[in-house]
Amino acid sequence: MQMVNPVMTASGTFGYGIEFADLVDLSQIGGIIMKGTTLNPREGNDYPRMAETASGMLNCVGLQNKGVDYFCQHIYPQVKDIPSNMIVNVSGSSPDDYAECAARINQLDNIPAIELNISCPNVKQGGMAFGVTTEGASQVVRAVRRAYDKTLIVKLSPNVTSIADIARSVEDAGADAVSLINTLMGMAVDIERRKPRLSINTGGLSGPAVKPVALRCVWQVAKAVRIPVIGLGGIMTAEDAIEFFMVGASAIEIGTGNFIDPAISVKVAQGISDWLDRHGCNTLDEIRGVI
């Protein structure tokens, strides 16, 4: 998969890309990872689904989407000619769900890659996320790899004991790249109402608050695997992105920053180029993994 630059938008923060076409030149974004898609339609969680926190935000949207068939019939015709890498984030509740969803996307010529969200609950194991055990993670990746023959990115959860072990397991199962980190589990309380700020009590924490954790995870994983590592978590500036490259990331994703500035990905991409010029570097390879 060729990219005009190493900056992508993170799933769930940039819609399907088409919503931002009047605000930013989509051709200047290395890749657009579209919102989570599942085999069957999902209503998502009740409102409120989002809450602002210090240096970040919590969300519990719950993968609301109209299912993969709706995506193929109605969304794909609108995004297939966008001049960027249009990547589908795939979620599921069983390995078979993931595989069937991926198989249908595999038939779409202008979708060069998928990103697997393995932080979804495994309904056969009491709701425990696939991505918190090496066996659960590799089971999903093996199933999808049999059904999908394009670039397979696996998004890793930080809510684990050893993220490097999970990364190695999905690499061995056939992943072409890993992206990390997914959100951290968090909570916020409205002390006047004496209730949680989110409808289901807890949600995923993202934004600048998680960047130190994300950097640590990317640093550990980049040393543990041979496949490319895509870093994300709290990136708001080109300088943030440079940190991720220095700990071993091959590319980065921007998520929460899109809510503040829809054009942030293009600005960060330009900022990376400017930083390299100022420091006499011809390519990112000169700084990648120096830490």
N, C-alpha and C positions, 0 to 999 in steps of 0.2 A: 504494500500500500504506500503510494507516494504522497507526500504532504508538502504544501508550499511553505509551511513553517511548523514548528513543533508545538503549537498551541491549539488546544481543542476546548470545546465547551462541554461541561459535565452534564450527564443525564439528569433530567428533572428540573434544570435551571434555565433551559433555552428552548422549551417546547419542542416543536419539530423543525425549528429554524425559520420556517416561513413566517412566523409571527414577528420576526425581527428584520425581515428583508428591507423594510423602509427605513430602518434605523442604522444599519451597519452593512458594509459590503461583505456578503457571506463568502465571496471568493477569496477573501484575505484571511479566512480562518482555516487552520490546518485540518480540522475535523469537527463535525457537529455530532455529538452523541445524543440522539433523540430520547425522549422520555420513555420510561419503562413500558415494555409491551409484554403481555402475557397471552397464553393460548386462548383463554376465554375472557370475556369482559369482566372488569372489576369496578365496583362502585367506590372503593376507597373507604377511608374512615370518616366518621362524623366530624363536623366542625366544632371547635376550632382545631385547625391542623397545623398552624404555624405560630411561633412565639419568638419574639426578639429576646436575646440574652446579651450579656456583656461580651462584646467582640465576637458575636456570632448569632446564630438562630437555630431553633429547634423546628423540626417538621415531622409530621406523621401522616402524610398524604395517603399512604396506603396503596400505592401503585394503581391509582385510578386510571383506567384506559378502556377502550372499546374492543380490545382483543386483536389478535394478529390478522384475522381475516379482514376486519375493518381497515387495519393499517394497509394491508396489501391492496385492497380495492379502492380506498379513498385517500389515504395519506401519501402512499408511494407515488401515485401519478403527479402529485403536487411537489414532491421533493426530489424526484429522480434526476432532474436536470439542474439542480443547484450545483454550482461549480466548486464543491468542497467534498470531502469524504463524509458521506452521510451514513452514520453508524447507528444500529438499533441496539438499545439496551434491552436484554431479554431476561425475564424473571419467570419463576414457576414454583409449584408446590411439590413437584416430584421430578425425578430425572426424565421420565417419559414426557412430562409437560414441557420441560426445557427443550428436549430433543425435537419434539413435534413442532414447537414454535420456531426453533432454529431451522428446521427442514423447510418450512414454508417461506421463510425469509431467504433461504439459500437460492430460491428460484428467481429472486429479484436481481436483475443484472447490475443495477447501479447502486447496490448496497455492498460495499467491499468488505465489511467487517461487522461483527456483532460484539457487544460487551456483555458478558454474563454477570448478572447480579446474584451472587451466591449467598447474600445475606438474607435471603428469603427463608421463611419458616418451613421446615420439613414436616408436613402434616402427619407422616407415618412415625415420626419420632417426637411427638408431643410438642411440636412447634419450635424445636431447636433449629437454629439456622444451619443450612448446609455448610456454610463457610467456616464454622467454628471447629470442625474436625478435619483431619487430613483425609479420612475415608469418605466423609460426606462430600467434601469439595471435589475430590478426584472422581467420585461416582458420577456427579453431574457432568463434569468435563468429559469423561469417557463417553457418556451417552450422547452428548452434543457433538463430540468429535466424529462419531460414527455417522451423524446426520448432516454435518455441515463441513464444507470443504474450502471455505474462504478463511480470512484472518479471524482468529478467535482470541479475543481479549477477555481475561477473567478479572473481575473487580473484587478485591479482597477486603475483608472486614478487619478493623483494628481491635475488635472486641474478642480477642483470642489470647492464648498464652504465648504462642510463638508464631508470628506471622510469617517468618522465614520458612518454617516447616510446612505451612499451608501453601506457600508459593512453590516450594519444591514439589509438592504433591500434584499441583495442577500442571506444572511444567512436565512432569513425568507422564501425566494423563493426556497430554496433547495440546496444551495451551500455547499459542504463538506469542502472547505477551500478557503481562499482568498490569492492572491499574490499582492504585491505592493512594489514599485510604477512602473507604466508604465512611459514613458518618459514625461518630461515637454515640453510644447510648447515653441520653441525658434526660433531665427533668427540670421543670420550673414551676413555681407555686405562686398563685395570686393570694397574698396574705389577707386582703380585704374580703375576698369571697371565700377564703379558706378552701380553695380547690386548686387542682393542677391547672396549668394554663393550656394543656393539650387534652383533647377529648379522651384519649386512651392513656393518659397519665405520663407516659414516656415517649420520647421521639429521638430522632437523629440530630446530633449537634454538628454544625458545620460553621465555616467562617474562620477568620483569623485566629480565634481561640484554639483551634485544633492544629495549627501549623507545626508547632514543635513536635507533636505526636506523629504527624504525617511525615515530617522529615526523618525522624528516627526510624519509622517503619520502612521508608524507601531506602534509607542507608543500609538497613539490615537485609532487605530483600535483594537489593542490587548486588550484594556480595554473595548471595546464596544461590542465584539462578543465572542461567546463560541467556535467557530470552529478554527482550526489551522490557523495561519497567517504566510505566507512565505514572507520574507523580501528581497528586492532587490533595488539597486540604488547606484552605486559608490563603490561597495565592491571590493577591490583590495588586501586585506591582511586578515590574520586570525584575526587580531585585529579589523579590520572593521566588520568582521562577528560577533565577540563577542559582539560588541556594539548592533547589531541587536537582538541578543539573549537576552541581558540584558533589552531591551525595549519590549520584549515579543514575538519575532519571534520563531516559531517552527522549521523552516528551512530557508535556504537562496538560492538565485540564483545569479550567476555571469554572467554579460553580456559583457560590453565594455572591461573588462579585458581579455576576450578571444582573442581579436584582438592583444593584446600586448604579451600574453603568452598563447598558446593553452592548456598548462598543469596547468593553474592557479587554476582550481577547485580542482585538486588532491592535490596541494601544500597547498591550504587554508584548505582543510579537515584535512591534517596532522598537519597543524599549529594549528587548533582548538584543536586537541587531545593533542598536546604538551603544549598548554596554560593551558588546564584543569589539566594536570599532574603537571605542575609547581605550580599551585595554589591549589593543594590538592583537586581537585574536581573529583568525580567519574563519574558524568554525567552532561549533560547540564541543567538538571532540577534544579541543585543547583544554577544556575545563571539566568535562564530564567525568565524574567519579574521582576527582582529585582528593576528596576527603576520605 
